[in-house]
Amino acid sequence: MDNLETNVINEATYNAFWSKMQQFKFDIVYYCVHFNACININRKIKFFVVFTTAIFTGIWMTWHTLSRINTVCGVAIIALQALSAISELFPYEKRKNELRELIAELEPLYLEMENDWRRINSCEVDDEYARVALDKYAKKQIEIKNHFFKDDTLPEKEKYRTKADNLTEEYFKNNYR
């Protein structure tokens, strides 16, 4: 008997695996979009502090003989340095670190799932294998996600969802035509 005939995959299992894989990829892309936003916030704060400190330092060096300017510039520079120091305590900073780790754990699992998808799509495996694999990936994904954001939450941002949706759609269009 031909190998393709023995490895029949139920349409419901096939569709469930495909849907789960698409959702999994969307989740990873969504986390990446959030991660990039956190990086951008961090950069904007750092650039603001550097630029503004340079301006106040220039003003202070130019008009340091005026006591009021001297005081205002000194206080502003101290406040900007404090902002720079405490910016590491802002919620986006912790999210950035957790997202980096979460993505690093999810991506290899997703790649493994994609490899199984190729085997399922080419009928190299049977329905039982596909169902077990689907269950395995769902459980492992939940297990990984449960290690993150215990003390915080990842805010839902519609513009991030839209961007992630577009990037995910583009990924599948380019890789699974």
HELIX and SHEET records of a PDB file:
HELIX    1   1 ASN A    3  THR A    6  1                                   4    
HELIX    2   2 GLU A   11  TRP A   63  1                                  53    
HELIX    3   3 SER A   67  ILE A   86  1                                  20    
HELIX    4   4 SER A   87  LEU A   89  5                                   3    
HELIX    5   5 PRO A   91  ASN A  121  1                                  31    
HELIX    6   6 ASP A  127  LYS A  145  1                                  19    
HELIX    7   7 GLU A  158  ASN A  175  1                                  18    
END                                                                             
